[in-house]
């Protein structure tokens, strides 16, 4: 996807967020219920090389 911000164009590749389903149990008005609660898996990020005012650094 190509985006533009302040006349600067750049490419973005969105990543999918993987989630697993888990259930929390609770009681509502005396009845036990299962409440689905999604749990997101942590994503790993690769180091990026950035440039700010001519200085290149890596995060």
PDB file of N, H, CA, C and O in Angstrom:
ATOM      1  N   UNK A   1       0.841  -1.155   0.000  1.00  0.00           N
ATOM      2  CA  UNK A   1       0.000   0.000   0.000  1.00  0.00           C
ATOM      3  C   UNK A   1       0.901   1.237   0.000  1.00  0.00           C
ATOM      4  O   UNK A   1       1.873   1.302   0.753  1.00  0.00           O
ATOM      5  N   UNK A   2       0.583   2.190  -0.823  1.00  0.00           N
ATOM      6  H   UNK A   2      -0.206   2.138  -1.434  1.00  0.00           H
ATOM      7  CA  UNK A   2       1.391   3.406  -0.905  1.00  0.00           C
ATOM      8  C   UNK A   2       0.677   4.524  -0.156  1.00  0.00           C
ATOM      9  O   UNK A   2      -0.500   4.789  -0.398  1.00  0.00           O
ATOM     10  N   UNK A   3       1.396   5.178   0.756  1.00  0.00           N
ATOM     11  H   UNK A   3       2.352   4.963   0.953  1.00  0.00           H
ATOM     12  CA  UNK A   3       0.847   6.266   1.552  1.00  0.00           C
ATOM     13  C   UNK A   3       1.625   7.541   1.284  1.00  0.00           C
ATOM     14  O   UNK A   3       2.772   7.504   0.837  1.00  0.00           O
ATOM     15  N   UNK A   4       0.984   8.677   1.564  1.00  0.00           N
ATOM     16  H   UNK A   4       0.053   8.707   1.927  1.00  0.00           H
ATOM     17  CA  UNK A   4       1.623   9.976   1.398  1.00  0.00           C
ATOM     18  C   UNK A   4       1.403  10.799   2.658  1.00  0.00           C
ATOM     19  O   UNK A   4       0.282  10.901   3.156  1.00  0.00           O
ATOM     20  N   UNK A   5       2.483  11.387   3.172  1.00  0.00           N
ATOM     21  H   UNK A   5       3.394  11.304   2.768  1.00  0.00           H
ATOM     22  CA  UNK A   5       2.395  12.269   4.323  1.00  0.00           C
ATOM     23  C   UNK A   5       3.284  13.465   4.065  1.00  0.00           C
ATOM     24  O   UNK A   5       4.494  13.319   3.895  1.00  0.00           O
ATOM     25  N   UNK A   6       2.695  14.646   4.035  1.00  0.00           N
ATOM     26  H   UNK A   6       1.712  14.765   4.173  1.00  0.00           H
ATOM     27  CA  UNK A   6       3.404  15.898   3.753  1.00  0.00           C
ATOM     28  C   UNK A   6       4.229  15.805   2.473  1.00  0.00           C
ATOM     29  O   UNK A   6       5.403  16.172   2.442  1.00  0.00           O
ATOM     30  N   UNK A   7       3.596  15.313   1.435  1.00  0.00           N
ATOM     31  H   UNK A   7       2.642  15.015   1.460  1.00  0.00           H
ATOM     32  CA  UNK A   7       4.152  15.206   0.083  1.00  0.00           C
ATOM     33  C   UNK A   7       5.287  14.187  -0.018  1.00  0.00           C
ATOM     34  O   UNK A   7       5.998  14.172  -1.023  1.00  0.00           O
ATOM     35  N   UNK A   8       5.476  13.334   0.991  1.00  0.00           N
ATOM     36  H   UNK A   8       4.898  13.346   1.807  1.00  0.00           H
ATOM     37  CA  UNK A   8       6.480  12.283   0.935  1.00  0.00           C
ATOM     38  C   UNK A   8       5.739  10.953   0.793  1.00  0.00           C
ATOM     39  O   UNK A   8       4.881  10.610   1.607  1.00  0.00           O
ATOM     40  N   UNK A   9       6.090  10.217  -0.256  1.00  0.00           N
ATOM     41  H   UNK A   9       6.787  10.496  -0.917  1.00  0.00           H
ATOM     42  CA  UNK A   9       5.435   8.938  -0.491  1.00  0.00           C
ATOM     43  C   UNK A   9       6.292   7.801   0.049  1.00  0.00           C
ATOM     44  O   UNK A   9       7.520   7.837  -0.028  1.00  0.00           O
ATOM     45  N   UNK A  10       5.623   6.794   0.597  1.00  0.00           N
ATOM     46  H   UNK A  10       4.626   6.764   0.660  1.00  0.00           H
ATOM     47  CA  UNK A  10       6.338   5.621   1.080  1.00  0.00           C
ATOM     48  C   UNK A  10       5.444   4.397   0.998  1.00  0.00           C
ATOM     49  O   UNK A  10       4.218   4.497   0.958  1.00  0.00           O
ATOM     50  N   UNK A  11       6.084   3.253   0.974  1.00  0.00           N
ATOM     51  H   UNK A  11       7.080   3.172   1.006  1.00  0.00           H
ATOM     52  CA  UNK A  11       5.386   1.973   0.866  1.00  0.00           C
ATOM     53  C   UNK A  11       5.224   1.361   2.251  1.00  0.00           C
ATOM     54  O   UNK A  11       6.126   1.416   3.087  1.00  0.00           O
ATOM     55  N   UNK A  12       4.059   0.780   2.469  1.00  0.00           N
ATOM     56  H   UNK A  12       3.326   0.735   1.790  1.00  0.00           H
ATOM     57  CA  UNK A  12       3.787   0.108   3.725  1.00  0.00           C
ATOM     58  C   UNK A  12       3.293  -1.297   3.424  1.00  0.00           C
ATOM     59  O   UNK A  12       2.398  -1.492   2.602  1.00  0.00           O
ATOM     60  N   UNK A  13       3.886  -2.270   4.099  1.00  0.00           N
ATOM     61  H   UNK A  13       4.614  -2.112   4.767  1.00  0.00           H
ATOM     62  CA  UNK A  13       3.429  -3.649   3.986  1.00  0.00           C
ATOM     63  C   UNK A  13       2.810  -4.043   5.320  1.00  0.00           C
ATOM     64  O   UNK A  13       3.530  -4.415   6.247  1.00  0.00           O
ATOM     65  N   UNK A  14       1.478  -3.967   5.432  1.00  0.00           N
ATOM     66  H   UNK A  14       0.893  -3.665   4.679  1.00  0.00           H
ATOM     67  CA  UNK A  14       0.850  -4.290   6.714  1.00  0.00           C
ATOM     68  C   UNK A  14       1.045  -5.759   7.078  1.00  0.00           C
ATOM     69  O   UNK A  14       1.033  -6.637   6.215  1.00  0.00           O
ATOM     70  N   UNK A  15       1.223  -6.002   8.358  1.00  0.00           N
ATOM     71  H   UNK A  15       1.232  -5.289   9.059  1.00  0.00           H
ATOM     72  CA  UNK A  15       1.392  -7.360   8.834  1.00  0.00           C
ATOM     73  C   UNK A  15       0.102  -7.839   9.484  1.00  0.00           C
ATOM     74  O   UNK A  15      -0.646  -7.046  10.055  1.00  0.00           O
ATOM     75  N   UNK A  16      -0.149  -9.124   9.396  1.00  0.00           N
ATOM     76  H   UNK A  16       0.460  -9.768   8.933  1.00  0.00           H
ATOM     77  CA  UNK A  16      -1.318  -9.703  10.029  1.00  0.00           C
ATOM     78  C   UNK A  16      -1.020  -9.960  11.497  1.00  0.00           C
ATOM     79  O   UNK A  16       0.064 -10.421  11.853  1.00  0.00           O
ATOM     80  N   UNK A  17      -1.980  -9.661  12.329  1.00  0.00           N
ATOM     81  H   UNK A  17      -2.861  -9.286  12.040  1.00  0.00           H
ATOM     82  CA  UNK A  17      -1.840  -9.928  13.750  1.00  0.00           C
ATOM     83  C   UNK A  17      -2.479 -11.280  14.018  1.00  0.00           C
ATOM     84  O   UNK A  17      -3.677 -11.464  13.805  1.00  0.00           O
ATOM     85  N   UNK A  18      -1.679 -12.216  14.482  1.00  0.00           N
ATOM     86  H   UNK A  18      -0.705 -12.066  14.655  1.00  0.00           H
ATOM     87  CA  UNK A  18      -2.175 -13.553  14.791  1.00  0.00           C
ATOM     88  C   UNK A  18      -2.684 -13.557  16.227  1.00  0.00           C
ATOM     89  O   UNK A  18      -2.009 -13.083  17.140  1.00  0.00           O
ATOM     90  N   UNK A  19      -3.870 -14.093  16.409  1.00  0.00           N
ATOM     91  H   UNK A  19      -4.418 -14.479  15.667  1.00  0.00           H
ATOM     92  CA  UNK A  19      -4.438 -14.161  17.749  1.00  0.00           C
ATOM     93  C   UNK A  19      -4.962 -15.567  18.001  1.00  0.00           C
ATOM     94  O   UNK A  19      -5.452 -16.239  17.093  1.00  0.00           O
ATOM     95  N   UNK A  20      -4.850 -15.989  19.228  1.00  0.00           N
ATOM     96  H   UNK A  20      -4.452 -15.444  19.966  1.00  0.00           H
ATOM     97  CA  UNK A  20      -5.405 -17.275  19.621  1.00  0.00           C
ATOM     98  C   UNK A  20      -6.579 -17.014  20.560  1.00  0.00           C
ATOM     99  O   UNK A  20      -6.593 -16.028  21.296  1.00  0.00           O
ATOM    100  N   UNK A  21      -7.539 -17.890  20.524  1.00  0.00           N
ATOM    101  H   UNK A  21      -7.527 -18.691  19.925  1.00  0.00           H
ATOM    102  CA  UNK A  21      -8.718 -17.721  21.361  1.00  0.00           C
ATOM    103  C   UNK A  21      -8.499 -18.398  22.709  1.00  0.00           C
ATOM    104  O   UNK A  21      -8.026 -19.532  22.776  1.00  0.00           O
ATOM    105  N   UNK A  22      -8.840 -17.710  23.750  1.00  0.00           N
ATOM    106  H   UNK A  22      -9.224 -16.789  23.695  1.00  0.00           H
ATOM    107  CA  UNK A  22      -8.864 -18.305  25.075  1.00  0.00           C
ATOM    108  C   UNK A  22     -10.167 -17.855  25.732  1.00  0.00           C
ATOM    109  O   UNK A  22     -10.793 -16.887  25.299  1.00  0.00           O
ATOM    110  N   UNK A  23     -10.548 -18.542  26.737  1.00  0.00           N
ATOM    111  H   UNK A  23     -10.040 -19.329  27.089  1.00  0.00           H
ATOM    112  CA  UNK A  23     -11.827 -18.234  27.363  1.00  0.00           C
ATOM    113  C   UNK A  23     -11.642 -17.921  28.836  1.00  0.00           C
ATOM    114  O   UNK A  23     -10.899 -18.598  29.546  1.00  0.00           O
ATOM    115  N   UNK A  24     -12.326 -16.892  29.274  1.00  0.00           N
ATOM    116  H   UNK A  24     -12.929 -16.342  28.698  1.00  0.00           H
ATOM    117  CA  UNK A  24     -12.399 -16.570  30.691  1.00  0.00           C
ATOM    118  C   UNK A  24     -13.777 -17.008  31.156  1.00  0.00           C
ATOM    119  O   UNK A  24     -14.759 -16.851  30.431  1.00  0.00           O
ATOM    120  N   UNK A  25     -13.853 -17.549  32.344  1.00  0.00           N
ATOM    121  H   UNK A  25     -13.055 -17.677  32.933  1.00  0.00           H
ATOM    122  CA  UNK A  25     -15.156 -17.961  32.862  1.00  0.00           C
ATOM    123  C   UNK A  25     -15.606 -16.961  33.901  1.00  0.00           C
ATOM    124  O   UNK A  25     -14.796 -16.371  34.617  1.00  0.00           O
ATOM    125  N   UNK A  26     -16.893 -16.783  33.969  1.00  0.00           N
ATOM    126  H   UNK A  26     -17.550 -17.262  33.388  1.00  0.00           H
ATOM    127  CA  UNK A  26     -17.455 -15.865  34.930  1.00  0.00           C
ATOM    128  C   UNK A  26     -18.864 -16.285  35.289  1.00  0.00           C
ATOM    129  O   UNK A  26     -19.401 -17.253  34.749  1.00  0.00           O
ATOM    130  N   UNK A  27     -19.446 -15.551  36.196  1.00  0.00           N
ATOM    131  H   UNK A  27     -19.010 -14.765  36.635  1.00  0.00           H
ATOM    132  CA  UNK A  27     -20.826 -15.830  36.603  1.00  0.00           C
ATOM    133  C   UNK A  27     -21.631 -14.559  36.361  1.00  0.00           C
ATOM    134  O   UNK A  27     -21.278 -13.487  36.854  1.00  0.00           O
ATOM    135  N   UNK A  28     -22.711 -14.686  35.604  1.00  0.00           N
ATOM    136  H   UNK A  28     -22.998 -15.556  35.204  1.00  0.00           H
ATOM    137  CA  UNK A  28     -23.605 -13.569  35.325  1.00  0.00           C
ATOM    138  C   UNK A  28     -25.000 -13.971  35.759  1.00  0.00           C
ATOM    139  O   UNK A  28     -25.584 -14.902  35.205  1.00  0.00           O
ATOM    140  N   UNK A  29     -25.529 -13.282  36.737  1.00  0.00           N
ATOM    141  H   UNK A  29     -25.054 -12.525  37.187  1.00  0.00           H
ATOM    142  CA  UNK A  29     -26.853 -13.562  37.294  1.00  0.00           C
ATOM    143  C   UNK A  29     -26.998 -15.024  37.713  1.00  0.00           C
ATOM    144  O   UNK A  29     -28.043 -15.644  37.515  1.00  0.00           O
ATOM    145  N   UNK A  30     -25.926 -15.556  38.295  1.00  0.00           N
ATOM    146  H   UNK A  30     -25.077 -15.053  38.456  1.00  0.00           H
ATOM    147  CA  UNK A  30     -25.969 -16.906  38.812  1.00  0.00           C
ATOM    148  C   UNK A  30     -25.692 -18.003  37.815  1.00  0.00           C
ATOM    149  O   UNK A  30     -25.720 -19.180  38.174  1.00  0.00           O
ATOM    150  N   UNK A  31     -25.421 -17.650  36.560  1.00  0.00           N
ATOM    151  H   UNK A  31     -25.398 -16.694  36.268  1.00  0.00           H
ATOM    152  CA  UNK A  31     -25.167 -18.640  35.522  1.00  0.00           C
ATOM    153  C   UNK A  31     -23.700 -18.536  35.097  1.00  0.00           C
ATOM    154  O   UNK A  31     -23.199 -17.441  34.843  1.00  0.00           O
ATOM    155  N   UNK A  32     -23.011 -19.694  35.021  1.00  0.00           N
ATOM    156  H   UNK A  32     -23.418 -20.584  35.227  1.00  0.00           H
ATOM    157  CA  UNK A  32     -21.627 -19.693  34.558  1.00  0.00           C
ATOM    158  C   UNK A  32     -21.591 -19.422  33.059  1.00  0.00           C
ATOM    159  O   UNK A  32     -22.351 -20.016  32.293  1.00  0.00           O
ATOM    160  N   UNK A  33     -20.704 -18.523  32.647  1.00  0.00           N
ATOM    161  H   UNK A  33     -20.086 -18.041  33.269  1.00  0.00           H
ATOM    162  CA  UNK A  33     -20.561 -18.218  31.227  1.00  0.00           C
ATOM    163  C   UNK A  33     -19.087 -18.259  30.843  1.00  0.00           C
ATOM    164  O   UNK A  33     -18.213 -18.041  31.682  1.00  0.00           O
ATOM    165  N   UNK A  34     -18.819 -18.540  29.569  1.00  0.00           N
ATOM    166  H   UNK A  34     -19.529 -18.717  28.888  1.00  0.00           H
ATOM    167  CA  UNK A  34     -17.474 -18.485  29.013  1.00  0.00           C
ATOM    168  C   UNK A  34     -17.375 -17.248  28.142  1.00  0.00           C
ATOM    169  O   UNK A  34     -18.180 -17.052  27.232  1.00  0.00           O
ATOM    170  N   UNK A  35     -16.390 -16.418  28.423  1.00  0.00           N
ATOM    171  H   UNK A  35     -15.736 -16.577  29.163  1.00  0.00           H
ATOM    172  CA  UNK A  35     -16.208 -15.170  27.687  1.00  0.00           C
ATOM    173  C   UNK A  35     -14.971 -15.334  26.804  1.00  0.00           C
ATOM    174  O   UNK A  35     -13.871 -15.529  27.323  1.00  0.00           O
ATOM    175  N   UNK A  36     -15.131 -15.257  25.468  1.00  0.00           N
ATOM    176  H   UNK A  36     -16.024 -15.098  25.046  1.00  0.00           H
ATOM    177  CA  UNK A  36     -13.949 -15.376  24.604  1.00  0.00           C
ATOM    178  C   UNK A  36     -13.069 -14.130  24.721  1.00  0.00           C
ATOM    179  O   UNK A  36     -13.556 -13.006  24.598  1.00  0.00           O
ATOM    180  N   UNK A  37     -11.780 -14.333  24.959  1.00  0.00           N
ATOM    181  H   UNK A  37     -11.384 -15.246  25.059  1.00  0.00           H
ATOM    182  CA  UNK A  37     -10.825 -13.230  25.048  1.00  0.00           C
ATOM    183  C   UNK A  37      -9.654 -13.531  24.129  1.00  0.00           C
ATOM    184  O   UNK A  37      -8.900 -14.469  24.388  1.00  0.00           O
ATOM    185  N   UNK A  38      -9.483 -12.759  23.059  1.00  0.00           N
ATOM    186  H   UNK A  38     -10.095 -11.997  22.849  1.00  0.00           H
ATOM    187  CA  UNK A  38      -8.363 -13.015  22.142  1.00  0.00           C
ATOM    188  C   UNK A  38      -7.031 -12.632  22.789  1.00  0.00           C
ATOM    189  O   UNK A  38      -6.932 -11.635  23.504  1.00  0.00           O
ATOM    190  N   UNK A  39      -6.028 -13.434  22.524  1.00  0.00           N
ATOM    191  H   UNK A  39      -6.108 -14.244  21.943  1.00  0.00           H
ATOM    192  CA  UNK A  39      -4.684 -13.180  23.041  1.00  0.00           C
ATOM    193  C   UNK A  39      -3.762 -13.032  21.837  1.00  0.00           C
ATOM    194  O   UNK A  39      -3.598 -13.971  21.057  1.00  0.00           O
ATOM    195  N   UNK A  40      -3.161 -11.859  21.687  1.00  0.00           N
ATOM    196  H   UNK A  40      -3.294 -11.096  22.320  1.00  0.00           H
ATOM    197  CA  UNK A  40      -2.261 -11.609  20.555  1.00  0.00           C
ATOM    198  C   UNK A  40      -0.888 -12.187  20.846  1.00  0.00           C
ATOM    199  O   UNK A  40      -0.370 -12.056  21.954  1.00  0.00           O
ATOM    200  N   UNK A  41      -0.309 -12.821  19.850  1.00  0.00           N
ATOM    201  H   UNK A  41      -0.731 -12.928  18.950  1.00  0.00           H
ATOM    202  CA  UNK A  41       1.039 -13.357  19.985  1.00  0.00           C
ATOM    203  C   UNK A  41       2.039 -12.225  19.772  1.00  0.00           C
ATOM    204  O   UNK A  41       1.816 -11.376  18.909  1.00  0.00           O
ATOM    205  N   UNK A  42       3.129 -12.186  20.528  1.00  0.00           N
ATOM    206  H   UNK A  42       3.310 -12.876  21.229  1.00  0.00           H
ATOM    207  CA  UNK A  42       4.116 -11.118  20.331  1.00  0.00           C
ATOM    208  C   UNK A  42       4.798 -11.236  18.965  1.00  0.00           C
ATOM    209  O   UNK A  42       5.111 -12.332  18.500  1.00  0.00           O
ATOM    210  N   UNK A  43       5.016 -10.091  18.345  1.00  0.00           N
ATOM    211  H   UNK A  43       4.761  -9.200  18.723  1.00  0.00           H
ATOM    212  CA  UNK A  43       5.660 -10.061  17.035  1.00  0.00           C
ATOM    213  C   UNK A  43       7.145  -9.760  17.209  1.00  0.00           C
ATOM    214  O   UNK A  43       7.546  -9.039  18.123  1.00  0.00           O
ATOM    215  N   UNK A  44       7.936 -10.317  16.330  1.00  0.00           N
ATOM    216  H   UNK A  44       7.610 -10.903  15.588  1.00  0.00           H
ATOM    217  CA  UNK A  44       9.354 -10.006  16.333  1.00  0.00           C
ATOM    218  C   UNK A  44       9.620  -8.937  15.284  1.00  0.00           C
ATOM    219  O   UNK A  44       9.095  -8.998  14.172  1.00  0.00           O
ATOM    220  N   UNK A  45      10.421  -7.979  15.639  1.00  0.00           N
ATOM    221  H   UNK A  45      10.847  -7.930  16.543  1.00  0.00           H
ATOM    222  CA  UNK A  45      10.740  -6.887  14.738  1.00  0.00           C
ATOM    223  C   UNK A  45      12.201  -6.976  14.315  1.00  0.00           C
ATOM    224  O   UNK A  45      13.081  -7.260  15.128  1.00  0.00           O
ATOM    225  N   UNK A  46      12.441  -6.734  13.053  1.00  0.00           N
ATOM    226  H   UNK A  46      11.726  -6.504  12.392  1.00  0.00           H
ATOM    227  CA  UNK A  46      13.810  -6.705  12.577  1.00  0.00           C
ATOM    228  C   UNK A  46      14.373  -5.294  12.779  1.00  0.00           C
ATOM    229  O   UNK A  46      13.614  -4.325  12.757  1.00  0.00           O
ATOM    230  N   UNK A  47      15.675  -5.163  12.972  1.00  0.00           N
ATOM    231  H   UNK A  47      16.292  -5.950  12.990  1.00  0.00           H
ATOM    232  CA  UNK A  47      16.262  -3.835  13.166  1.00  0.00           C
ATOM    233  C   UNK A  47      16.044  -2.951  11.931  1.00  0.00           C
ATOM    234  O   UNK A  47      16.120  -3.421  10.796  1.00  0.00           O
ATOM    235  N   UNK A  48      15.781  -1.705  12.169  1.00  0.00           N
ATOM    236  H   UNK A  48      15.719  -1.324  13.092  1.00  0.00           H
ATOM    237  CA  UNK A  48      15.555  -0.767  11.073  1.00  0.00           C
ATOM    238  C   UNK A  48      16.615   0.317  11.099  1.00  0.00           C
ATOM    239  O   UNK A  48      17.045   0.777  12.157  1.00  0.00           O
ATOM    240  N   UNK A  49      17.020   0.708   9.911  1.00  0.00           N
ATOM    241  H   UNK A  49      16.672   0.334   9.052  1.00  0.00           H
ATOM    242  CA  UNK A  49      18.005   1.775   9.799  1.00  0.00           C
ATOM    243  C   UNK A  49      17.250   3.048   9.443  1.00  0.00           C
ATOM    244  O   UNK A  49      16.581   3.119   8.413  1.00  0.00           O
ATOM    245  N   UNK A  50      17.365   4.049  10.308  1.00  0.00           N
ATOM    246  H   UNK A  50      17.909   3.991  11.145  1.00  0.00           H
ATOM    247  CA  UNK A  50      16.656   5.308  10.128  1.00  0.00           C
ATOM    248  C   UNK A  50      17.642   6.453   9.949  1.00  0.00           C
ATOM    249  O   UNK A  50      18.825   6.333  10.265  1.00  0.00           O
ATOM    250  N   UNK A  51      17.130   7.559   9.436  1.00  0.00           N
ATOM    251  H   UNK A  51      16.169   7.657   9.179  1.00  0.00           H
ATOM    252  CA  UNK A  51      17.974   8.732   9.201  1.00  0.00           C
ATOM    253  C   UNK A  51      17.233   9.952   9.717  1.00  0.00           C
ATOM    254  O   UNK A  51      16.085  10.187   9.340  1.00  0.00           O
ATOM    255  N   UNK A  52      17.878  10.731  10.574  1.00  0.00           N
ATOM    256  H   UNK A  52      18.811  10.540  10.881  1.00  0.00           H
ATOM    257  CA  UNK A  52      17.293  11.951  11.112  1.00  0.00           C
ATOM    258  C   UNK A  52      18.319  13.067  11.001  1.00  0.00           C
ATOM    259  O   UNK A  52      19.385  13.003  11.613  1.00  0.00           O
ATOM    260  N   UNK A  53      17.998  14.074  10.231  1.00  0.00           N
ATOM    261  H   UNK A  53      17.132  14.125   9.734  1.00  0.00           H
ATOM    262  CA  UNK A  53      18.874  15.232   9.995  1.00  0.00           C
ATOM    263  C   UNK A  53      20.262  14.811   9.565  1.00  0.00           C
ATOM    264  O   UNK A  53      21.260  15.380  10.009  1.00  0.00           O
ATOM    265  N   UNK A  54      20.325  13.807   8.695  1.00  0.00           N
ATOM    266  H   UNK A  54      19.514  13.345   8.335  1.00  0.00           H
ATOM    267  CA  UNK A  54      21.591  13.372   8.128  1.00  0.00           C
ATOM    268  C   UNK A  54      22.336  12.346   8.947  1.00  0.00           C
ATOM    269  O   UNK A  54      23.361  11.833   8.497  1.00  0.00           O
ATOM    270  N   UNK A  55      21.850  12.026  10.150  1.00  0.00           N
ATOM    271  H   UNK A  55      21.017  12.443  10.516  1.00  0.00           H
ATOM    272  CA  UNK A  55      22.507  11.040  10.997  1.00  0.00           C
ATOM    273  C   UNK A  55      21.765   9.724  10.875  1.00  0.00           C
ATOM    274  O   UNK A  55      20.550   9.663  11.063  1.00  0.00           O
ATOM    275  N   UNK A  56      22.512   8.662  10.556  1.00  0.00           N
ATOM    276  H   UNK A  56      23.499   8.711  10.404  1.00  0.00           H
ATOM    277  CA  UNK A  56      21.909   7.346  10.393  1.00  0.00           C
ATOM    278  C   UNK A  56      22.064   6.570  11.698  1.00  0.00           C
ATOM    279  O   UNK A  56      23.147   6.522  12.282  1.00  0.00           O
ATOM    280  N   UNK A  57      20.960   5.963  12.147  1.00  0.00           N
ATOM    281  H   UNK A  57      20.080   6.002  11.673  1.00  0.00           H
ATOM    282  CA  UNK A  57      21.007   5.143  13.351  1.00  0.00           C
ATOM    283  C   UNK A  57      20.088   3.936  13.180  1.00  0.00           C
ATOM    284  O   UNK A  57      19.230   3.915  12.297  1.00  0.00           O
ATOM    285  N   UNK A  58      20.275   2.951  14.021  1.00  0.00           N
ATOM    286  H   UNK A  58      20.972   2.968  14.738  1.00  0.00           H
ATOM    287  CA  UNK A  58      19.520   1.709  13.958  1.00  0.00           C
ATOM    288  C   UNK A  58      18.743   1.504  15.243  1.00  0.00           C
ATOM    289  O   UNK A  58      19.270   1.694  16.339  1.00  0.00           O
ATOM    290  N   UNK A  59      17.468   1.109  15.099  1.00  0.00           N
ATOM    291  H   UNK A  59      17.040   0.954  14.209  1.00  0.00           H
ATOM    292  CA  UNK A  59      16.668   0.793  16.288  1.00  0.00           C
ATOM    293  C   UNK A  59      16.242  -0.649  16.231  1.00  0.00           C
ATOM    294  O   UNK A  59      15.557  -1.128  17.135  1.00  0.00           O
TER     295      UNK A  59
END
